[in-house]
């Protein structure tokens, strides 16, 4: 602090009326009495240490006041265990820092004081203008930071809510969906289990599909074999080169397989159509479970956009 500042501070103290000094002394005694009446066993020792440090401050021995108050509240956690004395010690330590030209250290102490008690008020009549202005500056910064922190907390809460909503949308998209579809009598006339699948009888439908497919393929394959062998019997040279009896046996076997397969295919086709018509159901229910693609799920992000909250993909 400059010499003029110290003189102004001295003048402000000397200008205080005797009645005011007595009232402050009385208030200090009441505060000490309350602290002494507190159940904490550390209160008496805290008060003695505080009074010793404050004595150095009132004696305007600023370096010694800094040394004493740093010993009380310079560590983390502070040596003092009485919250009120911790706040008062930070106030006087900040003022002593100003007197010795350590404005940054004073700002740090005032910031910790106001973070602990945002409603703390500084008596402007007890401190020079430099301390009062620094206190008001720090209080404005602390209040602004608290407001920004509150805004960030509110934005984070809304962001968490949007993330939860996005997760709920994914769960909804992946939930089971039920459709009721109207059945067709015409489709029930189609073989190969079409009518059974339409009626929701998948097991029977697969049975008819497999049997009819196998018998139809057997009939087709035996027909191809029969026609191929039959084509080899054209011409006298061909008849001389082959065993007619053997060829006739192959032809008969192919015919038997063809007739049997075709008959079985027809029988099961008719049976399948009849069963589908007899058990015909006007509607059938289809249940499906949709899934959100993994790349889309991993890319889902909720962030704060200039126009509000946005779900980005």
matplotlib code that plots the C-alpha trace (Angstrom):
import matplotlib.pyplot as plt

x = [0.0, 1.2, 2.0, -1.1, -3.2, -1.8, -2.5, -6.0, -6.5, -5.1, -7.4, -10.4, -9.7, -9.0, -12.2, -14.4, -16.2, -15.5, -19.1, -18.5, -15.3, -17.0, -19.8, -17.3, -15.4, -18.7, -19.6, -16.2, -16.5, -20.0, -18.5, -15.7, -18.1, -20.2, -17.1, -16.0, -19.4, -19.2, -18.8, -15.7, -12.6, -10.5, -12.4, -10.3, -7.0, -8.4, -9.4, -6.0, -4.2, -6.6, -6.2, -2.4, -2.6, -5.1, -2.9, -0.1, -2.5, -3.9, -0.3, 0.2, 3.0, 1.9, 4.7, 4.2, 0.4, 0.9, 3.1, 0.6, -2.5, -0.7, 0.0, -3.7, -5.3, -2.5, -2.6, -5.4, -7.2, -6.5, -5.2, -8.2, -11.2, -13.8, -15.5, -16.2, -12.6, -11.4, -13.4, -12.2, -8.6, -8.8, -10.2, -7.4, -4.8, -6.0, -5.8, -2.3, -1.3, -2.6, -0.4, 2.7, 2.0, 0.8, -2.4, -2.7, -2.4, -5.0, -7.3, -6.9, -7.8, -10.9, -12.0, -11.8, -13.7, -16.5, -16.7, -17.2, -19.7, -21.1, -23.2, -20.2, -20.1, -17.0, -17.2, -15.8, -15.1, -12.5, -10.4, -8.7, -10.2, -7.8, -9.0, -12.7, -12.3, -10.4, -13.1, -15.9, -14.0, -13.5, -17.1, -18.3, -16.0, -17.2, -20.8, -20.3, -18.5, -21.3, -23.8, -21.8, -21.6, -25.3, -25.9, -23.5, -25.2, -28.6, -27.4, -25.8, -29.1, -31.0, -28.3, -28.6, -32.4, -31.9, -29.6, -32.1, -34.8, -32.5, -31.9, -35.7, -36.2, -33.7, -35.4, -38.8, -37.4, -36.1, -39.2, -41.3, -43.9, -47.1, -49.0, -52.4, -52.6, -55.7, -55.5, -56.5, -58.6, -56.8, -53.4, -54.7, -55.1, -51.4, -49.4, -46.0, -47.3, -48.3, -51.7, -50.2, -47.6, -50.5, -52.5, -49.5, -48.9, -45.2, -44.4, -47.0, -46.1, -42.5, -43.6, -45.7, -43.0, -40.2, -42.3, -43.8, -40.5, -38.6, -41.3, -41.5, -37.8, -37.8, -40.5, -38.6, -35.2, -36.7, -38.4, -35.0, -33.3, -36.1, -36.0, -32.2, -32.1, -35.0, -33.0, -30.1, -32.4, -32.9, -31.2, -30.1, -26.5, -27.5, -29.6, -26.5, -24.2, -26.4, -27.9, -31.5, -32.6, -30.6, -31.9, -35.4, -34.8, -33.6, -36.6, -39.0, -37.3, -37.4, -41.0, -41.9, -39.9, -41.6, -45.1, -44.6, -43.0, -45.6, -48.4, -47.0, -46.5, -50.0, -51.4, -49.5, -50.4, -54.1, -53.8, -52.0, -54.6, -57.5, -55.8, -55.2, -58.9, -60.2, -58.0, -58.3, -58.0, -59.3, -56.2, -52.9, -50.5, -46.9, -44.5, -41.1, -38.3, -36.6, -33.1, -31.2, -28.1, -24.9, -23.2, -26.3, -26.3, -22.6, -22.9, -25.8, -24.8, -26.7, -25.0, -25.8, -26.3, -26.7, -30.4, -30.9, -30.3, -29.6, -29.4, -26.6, -25.9]
y = [0.0, 3.5, 6.0, 8.0, 4.9, 4.1, 7.7, 7.5, 4.2, 5.8, 8.8, 6.6, 4.8, 7.9, 9.5, 6.8, 8.1, 6.8, 5.4, 3.4, 2.0, 1.0, -0.7, -2.7, -3.7, -4.8, -6.8, -8.4, -9.4, -10.9, -12.9, -14.1, -15.1, -17.1, -18.9, -19.6, -21.1, -23.4, -27.1, -27.4, -28.0, -26.3, -22.9, -21.4, -22.2, -20.9, -17.6, -17.1, -17.7, -15.4, -12.6, -12.9, -12.5, -9.7, -8.0, -7.9, -6.5, -3.8, -2.9, -2.4, -4.8, -6.2, -8.7, -10.2, -10.2, -12.0, -14.6, -15.2, -15.4, -17.6, -20.0, -20.1, -20.3, -20.7, -24.5, -26.7, -27.5, -24.5, -24.9, -23.1, -25.3, -22.6, -21.6, -18.0, -17.5, -19.0, -16.4, -13.5, -14.7, -14.8, -11.3, -9.9, -11.9, -10.5, -6.9, -7.6, -8.9, -5.7, -3.7, -5.6, -5.4, -9.0, -8.3, -11.7, -13.5, -11.1, -11.9, -15.7, -15.3, -13.2, -15.7, -18.6, -16.5, -15.7, -19.2, -20.4, -17.6, -15.8, -13.5, -12.2, -8.4, -6.3, -3.2, -0.5, 1.8, -0.6, -1.1, 1.2, 1.7, -0.7, -3.6, -2.6, -2.3, -5.6, -7.3, -6.0, -7.1, -10.6, -10.8, -9.9, -12.5, -15.2, -14.3, -14.5, -17.8, -19.2, -18.0, -19.7, -22.9, -22.8, -22.4, -25.3, -27.5, -26.7, -27.3, -30.6, -31.6, -30.9, -32.7, -35.8, -35.6, -35.5, -38.5, -40.4, -39.5, -40.7, -44.0, -44.4, -43.7, -46.5, -48.9, -48.0, -48.5, -51.9, -53.0, -55.9, -54.8, -56.8, -56.7, -58.2, -59.2, -60.3, -63.8, -64.7, -67.7, -67.7, -68.0, -70.9, -72.8, -72.6, -75.8, -76.1, -74.9, -71.4, -71.8, -73.1, -70.3, -67.8, -69.4, -69.2, -73.0, -72.8, -76.4, -77.9, -75.5, -76.6, -80.2, -79.7, -77.5, -80.1, -83.2, -81.5, -80.0, -83.4, -85.4, -82.7, -82.8, -86.6, -86.6, -84.1, -85.9, -89.3, -87.7, -86.3, -89.6, -91.5, -89.1, -89.2, -93.0, -93.1, -90.8, -93.2, -96.0, -94.2, -96.0, -99.6, -98.8, -97.7, -100.8, -103.0, -101.1, -101.3, -103.9, -103.6, -105.5, -103.2, -100.1, -101.3, -101.9, -98.3, -97.0, -98.9, -97.7, -94.1, -94.4, -96.0, -93.2, -90.6, -91.9, -92.4, -89.0, -87.2, -89.0, -88.3, -84.7, -84.4, -86.2, -83.9, -80.8, -81.6, -82.5, -79.3, -77.2, -79.0, -78.6, -74.9, -74.4, -76.3, -74.4, -71.1, -68.1, -64.7, -62.9, -63.8, -62.0, -61.3, -60.3, -58.8, -57.3, -54.3, -53.4, -50.1, -50.7, -50.7, -47.9, -45.8, -46.7, -45.9, -42.6, -41.3, -38.2, -35.5, -32.1, -28.5, -26.8, -23.0, -23.5, -25.8, -29.5, -31.7, -35.5, -36.0, -39.2]
z = [0.0, -0.7, 2.1, 1.1, 1.4, 4.9, 6.0, 4.7, 6.5, 9.7, 9.3, 8.8, 12.0, 14.0, 12.7, 14.2, 17.3, 20.7, 21.0, 17.8, 19.2, 22.4, 20.4, 18.4, 21.5, 23.1, 20.0, 20.0, 23.6, 22.9, 20.0, 22.2, 24.9, 22.4, 21.2, 24.7, 25.5, 22.5, 23.3, 21.0, 23.1, 20.4, 20.7, 23.5, 21.7, 18.4, 20.0, 21.6, 18.3, 16.5, 19.1, 18.9, 15.1, 15.3, 17.8, 15.3, 12.7, 15.0, 15.8, 12.1, 12.0, 8.6, 8.1, 11.5, 10.9, 7.6, 9.4, 12.2, 10.0, 7.5, 10.3, 11.1, 7.7, 5.2, 5.1, 3.7, 5.9, 8.1, 11.6, 13.0, 13.5, 14.3, 11.0, 12.0, 13.0, 9.8, 7.8, 10.0, 9.7, 5.9, 5.9, 8.0, 6.2, 2.9, 4.3, 5.6, 2.1, 0.6, 3.0, 2.1, -1.6, -2.3, -4.1, -5.7, -2.4, -0.9, -3.8, -3.2, 0.5, -0.3, -2.9, -0.4, 2.1, -0.3, -1.6, 2.0, 2.8, -0.3, 1.8, 3.8, 4.1, 4.7, 7.0, 4.8, 7.8, 9.1, 6.0, 3.4, 0.0, -1.6, 0.5, 0.0, -3.8, -4.0, -1.9, -4.2, -7.2, -5.9, -4.8, -8.3, -9.8, -7.4, -8.0, -11.8, -11.5, -9.3, -11.9, -14.7, -12.6, -12.1, -15.8, -16.6, -14.1, -15.5, -19.1, -17.9, -16.3, -19.5, -21.6, -19.4, -19.8, -23.6, -23.5, -21.5, -24.0, -26.9, -25.1, -24.6, -28.3, -29.1, -26.7, -28.3, -31.8, -30.8, -29.0, -30.3, -32.9, -33.5, -36.8, -37.6, -41.3, -43.1, -44.6, -48.2, -49.2, -52.5, -50.9, -48.9, -52.3, -53.0, -52.1, -50.6, -47.1, -48.2, -46.5, -43.3, -43.1, -43.6, -40.8, -38.5, -38.5, -39.3, -38.3, -40.5, -43.3, -43.2, -43.3, -46.5, -48.0, -47.6, -48.6, -51.7, -52.7, -52.4, -54.2, -57.0, -57.4, -57.4, -60.1, -62.2, -61.8, -62.7, -65.8, -66.9, -66.5, -68.3, -71.3, -71.4, -71.5, -74.0, -76.3, -76.4, -77.9, -81.2, -84.2, -84.9, -84.0, -80.5, -80.0, -80.9, -78.5, -75.3, -73.1, -73.9, -70.8, -68.6, -70.3, -70.0, -66.2, -65.9, -67.8, -65.6, -62.4, -63.6, -64.4, -61.0, -59.2, -61.4, -60.9, -57.1, -56.6, -58.7, -56.9, -53.5, -54.4, -55.7, -52.6, -50.1, -52.2, -52.1, -48.4, -47.7, -49.5, -47.7, -44.3, -45.0, -46.0, -43.0, -40.5, -42.3, -40.1, -41.2, -39.8, -38.4, -36.0, -37.0, -34.2, -35.1, -33.2, -34.8, -34.1, -34.4, -36.6, -34.5, -36.5, -35.9, -32.2, -31.7, -33.6, -31.5, -29.7, -27.9, -27.6, -27.1, -30.5, -31.1, -31.6, -28.7, -28.1, -31.1, -31.5, -34.0, -36.1]

ax = plt.figure().add_subplot(projection="3d")
ax.plot(x, y, z, "-o")
ax.set_aspect("equal")
plt.show()
